[in-house]
Amino acid sequence: MSLKLAVFDVDGTLVDSRGPILQALIEGASAVGLAAPSYEEARHIVGLSLVEALQHLRPEADAALIDAYAHEYKQAFLRFHADPDFREILYPGAEATLLRLKAEGWLIGMATGKSRRGVNRVLDVFGWRDLFDATYCGDDGPSKPHPFMVTENMRVLGVDAAQTLMIGDASFDMRMAREARAYAIGVSWGFHTVEELDAAGAHQIVHDFNELDVALNAFEARAVA
């Protein structure tokens, strides 16, 4: 059977992190004296590495202020995770899809704008260390939409672009996949709209994990053929 690699974004694709991300951006901005962002502002920058995201969010801020904002954003997340009642929420069907892919012999990669600490936290919280074969994040190299994270997943796992698809909720994910010559599947339940995903070059857009499973099965049939 041919190798098949599914590379997943995390925030807005597997984990519904819209609330915590917005709250951390608001608290961080308040701590350094910047205007608090709206959700509409915030959703456009999720997926980029943190410093680049904050530069896009507040381009008027100098480098020192952006660094301070990034620090306060991280501190907000540490406070969230220190609260025993805090829970990160998976989108319905996310874990079932990952488990099915692993059982069926797929390789599973990660491409996320999170820090390495954030990746490790997600892997530990959900018990996913044995599910993911490779993980690349904002600390490892160029930010999305540069193809680095997808091409590194392919390289270390010995898979070529024709055997690889990228699943994500943001236009950055679609552009990254296209640059890596991988198949780009957009999901409509995250931060970016269907129209934005389509404009960024998504080969296909799905609206729930049942539809994603169908798309993965169809890709598997093409890859094996």
C-alpha positions as CSV (number, residue, x, y, z in Angstrom):
1,M,0.0,0.0,0.0
2,S,1.3,3.5,-0.9
3,L,2.3,5.8,2.0
4,K,-0.3,8.5,2.7
5,L,0.4,11.6,4.8
6,A,-2.3,13.8,6.4
7,V,-0.9,17.0,7.9
8,F,-3.2,18.8,10.3
9,D,-3.3,22.4,11.6
10,V,-4.4,22.5,15.2
11,D,-6.2,25.8,16.2
12,G,-9.5,26.0,14.4
13,T,-9.1,22.6,12.8
14,L,-8.7,20.0,15.6
15,V,-9.1,22.2,18.7
16,D,-11.8,24.9,19.1
17,S,-9.5,27.6,20.5
18,R,-11.4,30.6,19.3
19,G,-12.3,31.8,22.8
20,P,-9.0,31.3,24.6
21,I,-7.0,32.9,21.7
22,L,-9.2,36.0,21.6
23,Q,-9.1,36.3,25.4
24,A,-5.3,36.0,25.5
25,L,-4.9,38.6,22.7
26,I,-7.2,41.0,24.6
27,E,-5.4,40.5,28.0
28,G,-2.0,40.8,26.3
29,A,-2.9,44.0,24.6
30,S,-4.3,45.5,27.8
31,A,-1.1,44.6,29.7
32,V,1.1,46.5,27.2
33,G,-1.3,49.4,26.5
34,L,-2.5,48.5,23.0
35,A,-6.0,48.5,21.8
36,A,-7.8,45.3,22.4
37,P,-8.5,43.4,19.2
38,S,-12.0,42.3,18.0
39,Y,-12.7,38.8,17.0
40,E,-12.8,39.9,13.4
41,E,-9.3,41.3,13.7
42,A,-8.0,38.2,15.6
43,R,-9.4,35.6,13.3
44,H,-7.3,36.9,10.4
45,I,-4.0,36.3,12.1
46,V,-4.5,32.9,13.7
47,G,-2.2,30.4,12.1
48,L,0.8,32.7,11.8
49,S,3.7,32.3,14.3
50,L,3.0,34.5,17.3
51,V,5.3,37.4,16.7
52,E,4.4,37.7,13.0
53,A,0.7,37.4,14.0
54,L,1.0,40.3,16.4
55,Q,2.9,42.4,13.9
56,H,0.1,42.0,11.5
57,L,-2.5,42.7,14.2
58,R,-0.8,45.9,15.5
59,P,1.6,47.1,12.7
60,E,2.0,50.5,14.5
61,A,3.8,48.8,17.4
62,D,7.6,48.7,17.4
63,A,9.6,45.5,17.8
64,A,10.0,45.9,21.6
65,L,6.3,46.4,22.1
66,I,5.5,43.4,20.0
67,D,7.9,41.3,22.0
68,A,6.2,42.5,25.2
69,Y,2.8,41.7,23.7
70,A,4.0,38.2,22.8
71,H,5.2,37.7,26.4
72,E,1.9,38.8,27.9
73,Y,0.0,36.6,25.4
74,K,1.9,33.6,26.6
75,Q,1.4,34.6,30.2
76,A,-2.3,34.7,29.7
77,F,-2.3,31.2,28.4
78,L,-0.3,30.0,31.4
79,R,-2.9,31.5,33.6
80,F,-5.7,29.8,31.7
81,H,-4.0,26.4,32.0
82,A,-3.4,26.9,35.7
83,D,-7.2,27.1,36.2
84,P,-8.4,23.6,37.1
85,D,-11.7,24.3,35.3
86,F,-10.0,25.2,32.0
87,R,-10.7,22.8,29.2
88,E,-9.5,22.8,25.6
89,I,-12.3,21.6,23.4
90,L,-11.9,19.3,20.4
91,Y,-14.3,19.7,17.4
92,P,-16.7,16.8,17.2
93,G,-15.2,13.9,15.3
94,A,-11.6,15.2,15.5
95,E,-10.1,12.5,17.6
96,A,-12.1,9.7,15.9
97,T,-10.7,10.7,12.6
98,L,-7.1,10.8,13.9
99,L,-7.6,7.3,15.5
100,R,-9.1,5.9,12.3
101,L,-6.2,7.2,10.1
102,K,-3.6,5.8,12.5
103,A,-5.4,2.4,12.5
104,E,-5.5,2.4,8.7
105,G,-1.8,3.0,8.3
106,W,-1.8,6.7,7.4
107,L,1.1,8.9,8.5
108,I,-0.1,11.9,10.5
109,G,1.7,15.2,10.7
110,M,1.2,18.6,12.3
111,A,1.8,22.1,10.9
112,T,0.8,24.8,13.4
113,G,1.7,28.3,14.3
114,K,1.8,27.3,18.0
115,S,5.1,27.3,19.9
116,R,6.8,24.0,20.7
117,R,5.6,24.4,24.3
118,G,2.1,24.7,22.9
119,V,2.5,21.7,20.7
120,N,3.8,19.6,23.6
121,R,0.9,20.7,25.8
122,V,-1.7,19.7,23.1
123,L,0.0,16.3,22.7
124,D,0.0,15.7,26.4
125,V,-3.5,17.0,27.2
126,F,-5.1,14.8,24.5
127,G,-2.7,11.9,24.7
128,W,-1.7,12.3,21.1
129,R,2.0,11.6,21.3
130,D,1.6,8.1,19.7
131,L,-0.8,9.5,17.0
132,F,1.4,12.1,15.3
133,D,4.4,10.9,13.4
134,A,5.9,14.4,13.0
135,T,5.1,17.8,14.3
136,Y,6.3,21.2,13.0
137,C,5.4,24.6,14.6
138,G,6.2,28.3,14.6
139,D,9.5,27.7,16.6
140,D,10.9,25.4,13.9
141,G,11.3,27.6,10.8
142,P,9.4,30.1,8.6
143,S,5.8,30.9,9.4
144,K,2.9,30.0,7.3
145,P,2.2,30.4,4.4
146,H,5.8,29.4,3.7
147,P,5.7,25.7,2.7
148,F,8.5,24.8,5.3
149,M,6.2,22.9,7.8
150,V,4.6,20.8,5.1
151,T,7.7,20.0,3.2
152,E,9.5,19.1,6.5
153,N,6.7,16.7,7.4
154,M,7.1,15.1,4.0
155,R,10.9,15.0,4.2
156,V,11.2,13.3,7.6
157,L,8.5,10.8,6.8
158,G,9.7,9.9,3.3
159,V,6.5,11.0,1.5
160,D,6.2,13.0,-1.7
161,A,3.7,15.8,-2.4
162,A,1.4,13.5,-4.5
163,Q,0.9,11.4,-1.3
164,T,0.3,14.4,1.0
165,L,-2.7,16.5,2.0
166,M,-2.9,19.4,4.3
167,I,-6.1,20.0,6.4
168,G,-6.6,23.4,7.9
169,D,-9.1,26.2,8.6
170,A,-7.1,29.2,7.4
171,S,-6.1,30.7,4.1
172,F,-2.4,30.4,5.3
173,D,-2.9,26.6,5.4
174,M,-4.2,26.5,1.9
175,R,-1.4,28.7,0.5
176,M,1.2,26.7,2.4
177,A,-0.2,23.4,1.0
178,R,-0.2,24.8,-2.6
179,E,3.4,26.0,-2.2
180,A,4.4,22.5,-1.1
181,R,2.4,21.0,-4.0
182,A,0.2,19.0,-1.5
183,Y,-3.6,18.6,-1.7
184,A,-5.3,21.4,0.3
185,I,-8.5,20.6,2.2
186,G,-10.1,23.6,4.0
187,V,-12.4,23.1,6.9
188,S,-15.2,25.6,7.4
189,W,-15.6,25.4,11.1
190,G,-12.6,27.4,12.2
191,F,-11.3,31.0,11.8
192,H,-11.5,31.7,8.0
193,T,-14.6,31.7,5.8
194,V,-15.4,29.4,3.0
195,E,-14.8,32.3,0.6
196,E,-11.4,33.0,2.1
197,L,-10.4,29.3,1.9
198,D,-11.6,29.1,-1.7
199,A,-9.7,32.3,-2.7
200,A,-6.5,30.9,-1.1
201,G,-6.6,27.9,-3.4
202,A,-8.3,25.1,-1.4
203,H,-8.8,22.0,-3.6
204,Q,-11.7,21.0,-1.5
205,I,-13.7,22.5,1.5
206,V,-15.5,20.3,4.0
207,H,-18.1,21.3,6.7
208,D,-17.7,18.6,9.3
209,F,-15.5,15.6,10.1
210,N,-17.9,13.2,8.4
211,E,-17.3,15.1,5.1
212,L,-13.5,15.1,5.9
213,D,-13.5,11.3,6.3
214,V,-15.2,11.0,2.9
215,A,-12.5,13.3,1.4
216,L,-9.7,11.3,3.0
217,N,-11.1,8.0,1.8
218,A,-11.3,9.4,-1.8
219,F,-7.7,10.7,-1.5
220,E,-6.7,7.2,-0.3
221,A,-8.3,5.6,-3.3
222,R,-6.4,7.9,-5.6
223,A,-3.1,7.4,-3.8
224,V,-3.4,3.6,-3.9
225,A,-4.4,3.6,-7.5
